[in-house]
Amino acid sequence: MEVILKDDVKGLGFKNDIVEVKPGYGRNYLIPQGIAVMADKTNKKIVAENIRQASHKAEKVKLDAQAIADQIGDQVFELRAKVGESGKIFGAVTTTQLSEALRAKGIEVDRKKISFDQEVKAAGEYTASVALHKEVKHSVRFNVVAE
């Protein structure tokens, strides 16, 4: 079953993408939640027209995303956490904490656009991926240190 996404869906696609999904997932979740619409002839024409009209805006959004990626650059951010004697963290570091560390440096990134390459459960150096735009992804290095 083909559907047209109305929003970005992690692991599935981006807004205005036409994706193939299982019929039950489309009918019972995506369409009722307003996340997608059926990919029939009429809806495909509407999306094509919307994309055409928004193409100049899309280029600006991409340039803004690239500017944020350039601003992050090769910086290494420091996150503080309570650490036990064995070096393990009490709990785990979350994307919210990394987002706040970026915000402290003047870089606005939504926590939902950040994903860790591995679970952060001990002190040390890690990397995270930031999906700033459909075509702009950047990796962020950060250190977890004891409070």
Rosetta constraint file for C-alpha pairs under 8 A:
AtomPair CA 1 CA 20 HARMONIC 5.53 0.50
AtomPair CA 1 CA 21 HARMONIC 5.47 0.50
AtomPair CA 1 CA 22 HARMONIC 5.98 0.50
AtomPair CA 1 CA 23 HARMONIC 5.39 0.50
AtomPair CA 1 CA 26 HARMONIC 7.31 0.50
AtomPair CA 2 CA 18 HARMONIC 6.53 0.50
AtomPair CA 2 CA 19 HARMONIC 5.58 0.50
AtomPair CA 2 CA 20 HARMONIC 4.53 0.50
AtomPair CA 2 CA 21 HARMONIC 6.28 0.50
AtomPair CA 2 CA 38 HARMONIC 6.56 0.50
AtomPair CA 2 CA 39 HARMONIC 5.39 0.50
AtomPair CA 3 CA 18 HARMONIC 5.65 0.50
AtomPair CA 3 CA 19 HARMONIC 5.63 0.50
AtomPair CA 3 CA 20 HARMONIC 6.52 0.50
AtomPair CA 3 CA 21 HARMONIC 7.29 0.50
AtomPair CA 3 CA 26 HARMONIC 7.18 0.50
AtomPair CA 3 CA 36 HARMONIC 6.09 0.50
AtomPair CA 3 CA 37 HARMONIC 5.55 0.50
AtomPair CA 3 CA 38 HARMONIC 4.61 0.50
AtomPair CA 3 CA 39 HARMONIC 4.57 0.50
AtomPair CA 4 CA 15 HARMONIC 7.87 0.50
AtomPair CA 4 CA 16 HARMONIC 5.79 0.50
AtomPair CA 4 CA 17 HARMONIC 5.66 0.50
AtomPair CA 4 CA 18 HARMONIC 4.52 0.50
AtomPair CA 4 CA 19 HARMONIC 6.45 0.50
AtomPair CA 4 CA 36 HARMONIC 5.36 0.50
AtomPair CA 4 CA 37 HARMONIC 5.34 0.50
AtomPair CA 4 CA 38 HARMONIC 6.21 0.50
AtomPair CA 4 CA 39 HARMONIC 5.45 0.50
AtomPair CA 4 CA 43 HARMONIC 7.97 0.50
AtomPair CA 4 CA 44 HARMONIC 7.84 0.50
AtomPair CA 5 CA 9 HARMONIC 7.81 0.50
AtomPair CA 5 CA 13 HARMONIC 7.40 0.50
AtomPair CA 5 CA 14 HARMONIC 6.74 0.50
AtomPair CA 5 CA 15 HARMONIC 5.18 0.50
AtomPair CA 5 CA 16 HARMONIC 5.18 0.50
AtomPair CA 5 CA 17 HARMONIC 5.63 0.50
AtomPair CA 5 CA 18 HARMONIC 6.58 0.50
AtomPair CA 5 CA 19 HARMONIC 7.54 0.50
AtomPair CA 5 CA 35 HARMONIC 6.02 0.50
AtomPair CA 5 CA 36 HARMONIC 4.29 0.50
AtomPair CA 5 CA 37 HARMONIC 6.67 0.50
AtomPair CA 6 CA 15 HARMONIC 5.11 0.50
AtomPair CA 6 CA 16 HARMONIC 5.89 0.50
AtomPair CA 6 CA 34 HARMONIC 7.43 0.50
AtomPair CA 6 CA 35 HARMONIC 5.29 0.50
AtomPair CA 6 CA 36 HARMONIC 5.11 0.50
AtomPair CA 6 CA 37 HARMONIC 7.34 0.50
AtomPair CA 7 CA 14 HARMONIC 6.35 0.50
AtomPair CA 7 CA 15 HARMONIC 4.45 0.50
AtomPair CA 7 CA 16 HARMONIC 7.44 0.50
AtomPair CA 7 CA 35 HARMONIC 5.92 0.50
AtomPair CA 7 CA 36 HARMONIC 7.48 0.50
AtomPair CA 8 CA 12 HARMONIC 7.99 0.50
AtomPair CA 8 CA 13 HARMONIC 6.00 0.50
AtomPair CA 8 CA 14 HARMONIC 4.07 0.50
AtomPair CA 8 CA 15 HARMONIC 4.84 0.50
AtomPair CA 9 CA 13 HARMONIC 5.44 0.50
AtomPair CA 9 CA 14 HARMONIC 6.06 0.50
AtomPair CA 9 CA 15 HARMONIC 7.82 0.50
AtomPair CA 10 CA 14 HARMONIC 7.92 0.50
AtomPair CA 12 CA 19 HARMONIC 7.57 0.50
AtomPair CA 13 CA 17 HARMONIC 6.29 0.50
AtomPair CA 13 CA 19 HARMONIC 7.20 0.50
AtomPair CA 14 CA 134 HARMONIC 6.98 0.50
AtomPair CA 16 CA 47 HARMONIC 6.50 0.50
AtomPair CA 16 CA 51 HARMONIC 7.79 0.50
AtomPair CA 18 CA 39 HARMONIC 7.02 0.50
AtomPair CA 21 CA 25 HARMONIC 6.68 0.50
AtomPair CA 21 CA 26 HARMONIC 6.30 0.50
AtomPair CA 22 CA 26 HARMONIC 6.36 0.50
AtomPair CA 23 CA 27 HARMONIC 5.98 0.50
AtomPair CA 24 CA 28 HARMONIC 5.56 0.50
AtomPair CA 24 CA 29 HARMONIC 7.66 0.50
AtomPair CA 25 CA 29 HARMONIC 5.40 0.50
AtomPair CA 25 CA 30 HARMONIC 6.46 0.50
AtomPair CA 26 CA 30 HARMONIC 4.90 0.50
AtomPair CA 26 CA 31 HARMONIC 5.90 0.50
AtomPair CA 26 CA 36 HARMONIC 7.78 0.50
AtomPair CA 27 CA 31 HARMONIC 5.72 0.50
AtomPair CA 27 CA 32 HARMONIC 7.06 0.50
AtomPair CA 28 CA 32 HARMONIC 6.39 0.50
AtomPair CA 29 CA 33 HARMONIC 5.93 0.50
AtomPair CA 30 CA 34 HARMONIC 6.33 0.50
AtomPair CA 30 CA 35 HARMONIC 5.06 0.50
AtomPair CA 30 CA 36 HARMONIC 5.32 0.50
AtomPair CA 30 CA 37 HARMONIC 7.76 0.50
AtomPair CA 31 CA 35 HARMONIC 5.97 0.50
AtomPair CA 31 CA 36 HARMONIC 5.01 0.50
AtomPair CA 31 CA 37 HARMONIC 5.59 0.50
AtomPair CA 31 CA 38 HARMONIC 7.56 0.50
AtomPair CA 37 CA 43 HARMONIC 7.77 0.50
AtomPair CA 38 CA 43 HARMONIC 7.27 0.50
AtomPair CA 39 CA 43 HARMONIC 5.92 0.50
AtomPair CA 39 CA 44 HARMONIC 6.03 0.50
AtomPair CA 40 CA 44 HARMONIC 6.15 0.50
AtomPair CA 41 CA 45 HARMONIC 6.39 0.50
AtomPair CA 42 CA 46 HARMONIC 6.35 0.50
AtomPair CA 43 CA 47 HARMONIC 6.14 0.50
AtomPair CA 44 CA 48 HARMONIC 6.11 0.50
AtomPair CA 45 CA 49 HARMONIC 6.22 0.50
AtomPair CA 46 CA 50 HARMONIC 6.20 0.50
AtomPair CA 47 CA 51 HARMONIC 6.05 0.50
AtomPair CA 48 CA 52 HARMONIC 6.18 0.50
AtomPair CA 49 CA 53 HARMONIC 6.24 0.50
AtomPair CA 50 CA 54 HARMONIC 6.06 0.50
AtomPair CA 51 CA 55 HARMONIC 5.85 0.50
AtomPair CA 54 CA 58 HARMONIC 6.09 0.50
AtomPair CA 55 CA 59 HARMONIC 6.46 0.50
AtomPair CA 56 CA 60 HARMONIC 6.75 0.50
AtomPair CA 57 CA 61 HARMONIC 6.34 0.50
AtomPair CA 58 CA 62 HARMONIC 6.16 0.50
AtomPair CA 59 CA 63 HARMONIC 6.21 0.50
AtomPair CA 60 CA 64 HARMONIC 6.17 0.50
AtomPair CA 61 CA 65 HARMONIC 6.20 0.50
AtomPair CA 61 CA 133 HARMONIC 7.87 0.50
AtomPair CA 62 CA 66 HARMONIC 6.16 0.50
AtomPair CA 62 CA 133 HARMONIC 6.34 0.50
AtomPair CA 62 CA 135 HARMONIC 7.63 0.50
AtomPair CA 62 CA 136 HARMONIC 7.29 0.50
AtomPair CA 63 CA 67 HARMONIC 6.13 0.50
AtomPair CA 64 CA 68 HARMONIC 6.38 0.50
AtomPair CA 65 CA 69 HARMONIC 6.30 0.50
AtomPair CA 65 CA 132 HARMONIC 5.43 0.50
AtomPair CA 65 CA 133 HARMONIC 6.08 0.50
AtomPair CA 65 CA 136 HARMONIC 6.64 0.50
AtomPair CA 66 CA 70 HARMONIC 6.13 0.50
AtomPair CA 66 CA 132 HARMONIC 7.83 0.50
AtomPair CA 66 CA 136 HARMONIC 6.41 0.50
AtomPair CA 67 CA 71 HARMONIC 6.08 0.50
AtomPair CA 68 CA 72 HARMONIC 6.25 0.50
AtomPair CA 68 CA 107 HARMONIC 6.95 0.50
AtomPair CA 68 CA 132 HARMONIC 7.94 0.50
AtomPair CA 69 CA 73 HARMONIC 6.14 0.50
AtomPair CA 69 CA 132 HARMONIC 7.66 0.50
AtomPair CA 69 CA 136 HARMONIC 7.81 0.50
AtomPair CA 69 CA 137 HARMONIC 7.75 0.50
AtomPair CA 69 CA 138 HARMONIC 6.08 0.50
AtomPair CA 71 CA 107 HARMONIC 7.49 0.50
AtomPair CA 72 CA 107 HARMONIC 7.46 0.50
AtomPair CA 72 CA 140 HARMONIC 7.34 0.50
AtomPair CA 74 CA 140 HARMONIC 7.44 0.50
AtomPair CA 74 CA 141 HARMONIC 7.44 0.50
AtomPair CA 75 CA 140 HARMONIC 7.53 0.50
AtomPair CA 75 CA 141 HARMONIC 6.95 0.50
AtomPair CA 76 CA 140 HARMONIC 7.25 0.50
AtomPair CA 76 CA 141 HARMONIC 5.03 0.50
AtomPair CA 76 CA 142 HARMONIC 5.01 0.50
AtomPair CA 76 CA 143 HARMONIC 7.02 0.50
AtomPair CA 77 CA 101 HARMONIC 6.90 0.50
AtomPair CA 77 CA 102 HARMONIC 7.62 0.50
AtomPair CA 77 CA 141 HARMONIC 6.47 0.50
AtomPair CA 77 CA 142 HARMONIC 4.42 0.50
AtomPair CA 77 CA 143 HARMONIC 6.18 0.50
AtomPair CA 78 CA 101 HARMONIC 7.39 0.50
AtomPair CA 78 CA 142 HARMONIC 5.60 0.50
AtomPair CA 78 CA 143 HARMONIC 4.90 0.50
AtomPair CA 78 CA 144 HARMONIC 6.06 0.50
AtomPair CA 78 CA 145 HARMONIC 7.07 0.50
AtomPair CA 79 CA 97 HARMONIC 7.33 0.50
AtomPair CA 79 CA 98 HARMONIC 7.16 0.50
AtomPair CA 79 CA 101 HARMONIC 7.02 0.50
AtomPair CA 79 CA 142 HARMONIC 7.05 0.50
AtomPair CA 79 CA 143 HARMONIC 6.08 0.50
AtomPair CA 79 CA 144 HARMONIC 4.88 0.50
AtomPair CA 79 CA 145 HARMONIC 6.25 0.50
AtomPair CA 80 CA 144 HARMONIC 5.83 0.50
AtomPair CA 80 CA 145 HARMONIC 5.10 0.50
AtomPair CA 80 CA 146 HARMONIC 5.76 0.50
AtomPair CA 80 CA 147 HARMONIC 5.45 0.50
AtomPair CA 81 CA 89 HARMONIC 6.60 0.50
AtomPair CA 81 CA 90 HARMONIC 7.69 0.50
AtomPair CA 81 CA 93 HARMONIC 7.49 0.50
AtomPair CA 81 CA 144 HARMONIC 6.82 0.50
AtomPair CA 81 CA 145 HARMONIC 6.32 0.50
AtomPair CA 81 CA 146 HARMONIC 5.41 0.50
AtomPair CA 81 CA 147 HARMONIC 5.53 0.50
AtomPair CA 82 CA 89 HARMONIC 5.84 0.50
AtomPair CA 82 CA 90 HARMONIC 5.90 0.50
AtomPair CA 82 CA 146 HARMONIC 5.65 0.50
AtomPair CA 82 CA 147 HARMONIC 5.50 0.50
AtomPair CA 83 CA 87 HARMONIC 5.72 0.50
AtomPair CA 83 CA 88 HARMONIC 5.52 0.50
AtomPair CA 83 CA 89 HARMONIC 4.41 0.50
AtomPair CA 83 CA 90 HARMONIC 6.02 0.50
AtomPair CA 83 CA 122 HARMONIC 7.53 0.50
AtomPair CA 83 CA 123 HARMONIC 7.20 0.50
AtomPair CA 83 CA 145 HARMONIC 7.92 0.50
AtomPair CA 83 CA 146 HARMONIC 5.34 0.50
AtomPair CA 83 CA 147 HARMONIC 7.23 0.50
AtomPair CA 84 CA 88 HARMONIC 5.55 0.50
AtomPair CA 84 CA 89 HARMONIC 6.25 0.50
AtomPair CA 84 CA 90 HARMONIC 6.96 0.50
AtomPair CA 87 CA 122 HARMONIC 5.75 0.50
AtomPair CA 87 CA 123 HARMONIC 5.86 0.50
AtomPair CA 88 CA 121 HARMONIC 5.92 0.50
AtomPair CA 88 CA 122 HARMONIC 4.17 0.50
AtomPair CA 88 CA 123 HARMONIC 6.39 0.50
AtomPair CA 89 CA 121 HARMONIC 5.27 0.50
AtomPair CA 89 CA 122 HARMONIC 5.03 0.50
AtomPair CA 89 CA 123 HARMONIC 6.74 0.50
AtomPair CA 90 CA 121 HARMONIC 7.77 0.50
AtomPair CA 91 CA 121 HARMONIC 6.95 0.50
AtomPair CA 92 CA 119 HARMONIC 7.71 0.50
AtomPair CA 92 CA 120 HARMONIC 5.80 0.50
AtomPair CA 92 CA 121 HARMONIC 5.02 0.50
AtomPair CA 92 CA 122 HARMONIC 7.95 0.50
AtomPair CA 93 CA 97 HARMONIC 6.68 0.50
AtomPair CA 93 CA 98 HARMONIC 7.99 0.50
AtomPair CA 93 CA 120 HARMONIC 5.61 0.50
AtomPair CA 93 CA 121 HARMONIC 6.84 0.50
AtomPair CA 94 CA 98 HARMONIC 6.81 0.50
AtomPair CA 94 CA 120 HARMONIC 7.89 0.50
AtomPair CA 95 CA 99 HARMONIC 6.05 0.50
AtomPair CA 95 CA 111 HARMONIC 5.44 0.50
AtomPair CA 95 CA 112 HARMONIC 7.56 0.50
AtomPair CA 95 CA 114 HARMONIC 6.08 0.50
AtomPair CA 95 CA 115 HARMONIC 6.84 0.50
AtomPair CA 95 CA 116 HARMONIC 7.59 0.50
AtomPair CA 96 CA 100 HARMONIC 6.19 0.50
AtomPair CA 96 CA 111 HARMONIC 5.40 0.50
AtomPair CA 97 CA 101 HARMONIC 6.26 0.50
AtomPair CA 98 CA 102 HARMONIC 6.25 0.50
AtomPair CA 98 CA 111 HARMONIC 7.71 0.50
AtomPair CA 99 CA 103 HARMONIC 6.16 0.50
AtomPair CA 99 CA 108 HARMONIC 7.60 0.50
AtomPair CA 99 CA 109 HARMONIC 6.06 0.50
AtomPair CA 99 CA 110 HARMONIC 6.60 0.50
AtomPair CA 99 CA 111 HARMONIC 5.42 0.50
AtomPair CA 99 CA 114 HARMONIC 7.83 0.50
AtomPair CA 100 CA 104 HARMONIC 6.13 0.50
AtomPair CA 101 CA 105 HARMONIC 6.75 0.50
AtomPair CA 102 CA 106 HARMONIC 6.57 0.50
AtomPair CA 102 CA 107 HARMONIC 5.17 0.50
AtomPair CA 102 CA 108 HARMONIC 6.68 0.50
AtomPair CA 102 CA 109 HARMONIC 7.14 0.50
AtomPair CA 103 CA 107 HARMONIC 4.85 0.50
AtomPair CA 103 CA 108 HARMONIC 5.31 0.50
AtomPair CA 103 CA 109 HARMONIC 7.30 0.50
AtomPair CA 109 CA 113 HARMONIC 7.16 0.50
AtomPair CA 109 CA 114 HARMONIC 7.98 0.50
AtomPair CA 109 CA 132 HARMONIC 7.75 0.50
AtomPair CA 110 CA 114 HARMONIC 7.29 0.50
AtomPair CA 113 CA 130 HARMONIC 5.57 0.50
AtomPair CA 113 CA 131 HARMONIC 5.25 0.50
AtomPair CA 113 CA 132 HARMONIC 6.64 0.50
AtomPair CA 114 CA 128 HARMONIC 6.75 0.50
AtomPair CA 114 CA 129 HARMONIC 5.77 0.50
AtomPair CA 114 CA 130 HARMONIC 4.56 0.50
AtomPair CA 114 CA 131 HARMONIC 6.58 0.50
AtomPair CA 115 CA 128 HARMONIC 5.69 0.50
AtomPair CA 115 CA 129 HARMONIC 5.31 0.50
AtomPair CA 115 CA 130 HARMONIC 6.50 0.50
AtomPair CA 116 CA 120 HARMONIC 7.81 0.50
AtomPair CA 116 CA 127 HARMONIC 6.68 0.50
AtomPair CA 116 CA 128 HARMONIC 4.34 0.50
AtomPair CA 116 CA 129 HARMONIC 6.17 0.50
AtomPair CA 117 CA 126 HARMONIC 7.97 0.50
AtomPair CA 117 CA 127 HARMONIC 6.33 0.50
AtomPair CA 117 CA 128 HARMONIC 5.53 0.50
AtomPair CA 117 CA 129 HARMONIC 6.88 0.50
AtomPair CA 118 CA 126 HARMONIC 7.97 0.50
AtomPair CA 120 CA 126 HARMONIC 7.56 0.50
AtomPair CA 122 CA 144 HARMONIC 7.50 0.50
AtomPair CA 123 CA 143 HARMONIC 7.41 0.50
AtomPair CA 123 CA 144 HARMONIC 4.85 0.50
AtomPair CA 123 CA 145 HARMONIC 5.53 0.50
AtomPair CA 123 CA 146 HARMONIC 7.00 0.50
AtomPair CA 124 CA 143 HARMONIC 5.55 0.50
AtomPair CA 124 CA 144 HARMONIC 5.23 0.50
AtomPair CA 124 CA 145 HARMONIC 6.81 0.50
AtomPair CA 125 CA 141 HARMONIC 7.24 0.50
AtomPair CA 125 CA 142 HARMONIC 5.81 0.50
AtomPair CA 125 CA 143 HARMONIC 4.35 0.50
AtomPair CA 125 CA 144 HARMONIC 6.35 0.50
AtomPair CA 126 CA 141 HARMONIC 5.84 0.50
AtomPair CA 126 CA 142 HARMONIC 5.48 0.50
AtomPair CA 126 CA 143 HARMONIC 6.21 0.50
AtomPair CA 126 CA 144 HARMONIC 7.82 0.50
AtomPair CA 127 CA 139 HARMONIC 6.42 0.50
AtomPair CA 127 CA 140 HARMONIC 5.44 0.50
AtomPair CA 127 CA 141 HARMONIC 4.42 0.50
AtomPair CA 127 CA 142 HARMONIC 6.14 0.50
AtomPair CA 128 CA 139 HARMONIC 5.54 0.50
AtomPair CA 128 CA 140 HARMONIC 5.15 0.50
AtomPair CA 128 CA 141 HARMONIC 6.49 0.50
AtomPair CA 128 CA 142 HARMONIC 7.93 0.50
AtomPair CA 129 CA 137 HARMONIC 6.97 0.50
AtomPair CA 129 CA 138 HARMONIC 5.85 0.50
AtomPair CA 129 CA 139 HARMONIC 4.50 0.50
AtomPair CA 129 CA 140 HARMONIC 6.23 0.50
AtomPair CA 130 CA 137 HARMONIC 5.66 0.50
AtomPair CA 130 CA 138 HARMONIC 5.23 0.50
AtomPair CA 130 CA 139 HARMONIC 6.00 0.50
AtomPair CA 130 CA 140 HARMONIC 7.14 0.50
AtomPair CA 131 CA 136 HARMONIC 6.41 0.50
AtomPair CA 131 CA 137 HARMONIC 4.55 0.50
AtomPair CA 131 CA 138 HARMONIC 6.63 0.50
AtomPair CA 132 CA 136 HARMONIC 5.62 0.50
AtomPair CA 132 CA 137 HARMONIC 5.76 0.50
AtomPair CA 132 CA 138 HARMONIC 7.46 0.50
AtomPair CA 133 CA 137 HARMONIC 6.67 0.50
